[in-house]
Amino acid sequence: MPDKKEWQKITERNIDLFGSLNQHVVPSAPNPLFEFWAPGSRWNGMPGNVWQKANPPIILGEDMRSPNKISYRWCASQFFLGKPQGLKIQVRNNGCYSCPLRCYSIVEDEEAAAPLSHQ
């Protein structure tokens, strides 16, 4: 078993690699916190973006490296629908059991929702 400092280094290295298998390990636009970026990356959660349908709305901050905020890197609704529309309907992220990325978007879109039928 590694000592505490070695274990922390391993943990930090894994956090740096999160997302590399699904194209969002680097941001999709320049960010002063990160050395590299790629316009085709799915990492589009930039500081200042607002998930408007969250209650209360979530304003993305600067620290995308925090293990507790790493899921904010990804916003599938923004990636597939574009920035204005995707952020307008974003509630939160969800994902596979115990995966920290949470790359599925939970959205609320009244225009696309099926009407409720009462019988």
matplotlib code that plots the C-alpha trace (Angstrom):
import matplotlib.pyplot as plt

x = [0.0, 1.5, 2.0, -0.4, 1.6, 2.0, -1.7, -2.5, -0.3, -2.1, -5.5, -4.5, -3.2, -6.5, -8.4, -6.3, -7.2, -11.0, -12.8, -10.0, -12.0, -14.9, -13.2, -13.5, -10.3, -9.4, -11.7, -13.3, -12.2, -9.1, -9.1, -6.4, -6.5, -5.5, -2.6, -4.4, -7.8, -9.4, -12.5, -14.0, -13.8, -17.1, -15.9, -17.9, -18.7, -17.0, -16.9, -19.9, -22.2, -25.6, -27.7, -31.0, -33.5, -31.7, -33.4, -31.6, -29.8, -26.2, -23.5, -20.3, -17.2, -13.5, -12.4, -13.1, -10.3, -12.1, -13.3, -16.6, -17.1, -15.6, -19.0, -19.6, -17.1, -19.7, -23.1, -24.6, -27.5, -25.1, -22.9, -25.9, -28.2, -25.8, -24.9, -28.0, -30.6, -28.7, -28.0, -31.6, -33.0, -30.1, -31.2, -28.3, -26.0, -26.5, -24.5, -23.3, -23.1, -20.1, -18.6, -17.6, -18.1, -21.9, -22.1, -25.9, -27.9, -31.2, -33.2, -36.6, -38.0, -41.7, -41.7, -40.5, -42.4, -45.4, -48.6, -50.0, -53.2, -55.8, -58.4]
y = [0.0, 3.4, 6.1, 9.0, 11.3, 8.7, 7.9, 11.6, 11.8, 8.7, 10.2, 13.6, 11.8, 9.9, 13.1, 14.6, 11.6, 11.5, 11.9, 10.8, 7.8, 10.0, 13.0, 15.5, 15.5, 19.0, 21.9, 22.8, 26.4, 28.1, 28.3, 29.9, 26.9, 24.4, 24.2, 22.5, 22.7, 21.1, 22.6, 19.1, 18.2, 17.5, 19.4, 22.5, 23.4, 26.8, 29.1, 31.5, 29.0, 28.8, 25.7, 27.6, 24.8, 23.8, 24.9, 27.2, 27.7, 26.4, 28.9, 27.0, 28.2, 28.2, 25.0, 22.1, 20.0, 19.5, 15.9, 17.3, 19.5, 17.4, 16.5, 20.2, 19.8, 18.1, 19.4, 17.0, 19.3, 22.1, 19.8, 18.4, 21.4, 24.3, 26.8, 28.9, 26.2, 23.5, 25.8, 27.0, 23.5, 21.9, 20.8, 18.6, 15.8, 12.1, 9.1, 5.6, 4.2, 5.6, 7.4, 10.9, 12.4, 12.2, 12.8, 12.4, 15.6, 15.8, 18.5, 20.2, 21.3, 22.2, 22.5, 18.9, 17.3, 15.1, 16.5, 14.6, 12.8, 12.5, 9.8]
z = [0.0, -1.0, 1.7, 1.9, -0.3, -3.0, -2.8, -3.3, -6.4, -7.8, -7.1, -8.7, -11.8, -12.2, -11.9, -14.7, -16.9, -16.2, -19.5, -21.8, -23.1, -24.2, -25.6, -22.8, -20.9, -22.2, -22.6, -25.9, -25.7, -24.2, -20.4, -18.3, -15.9, -18.5, -20.9, -23.8, -25.5, -28.5, -30.3, -30.8, -27.2, -25.4, -22.3, -22.7, -19.1, -18.9, -16.0, -16.1, -17.9, -16.1, -16.0, -16.0, -15.1, -12.0, -8.8, -7.9, -11.2, -11.2, -12.2, -13.2, -11.4, -12.0, -10.3, -12.8, -11.3, -8.0, -7.7, -6.4, -9.4, -12.2, -13.6, -14.4, -17.3, -19.4, -20.5, -23.1, -23.8, -24.7, -26.8, -28.8, -28.9, -28.8, -26.0, -25.7, -26.0, -24.0, -21.1, -21.1, -20.4, -18.3, -14.9, -13.8, -15.0, -14.4, -15.5, -14.9, -11.4, -9.5, -12.5, -11.5, -15.0, -15.0, -18.8, -19.3, -19.1, -17.2, -19.0, -18.6, -22.0, -22.0, -25.8, -26.4, -23.5, -24.3, -22.9, -20.0, -20.8, -18.0, -18.4]

ax = plt.figure().add_subplot(projection="3d")
ax.plot(x, y, z, "-o")
ax.set_aspect("equal")
plt.show()
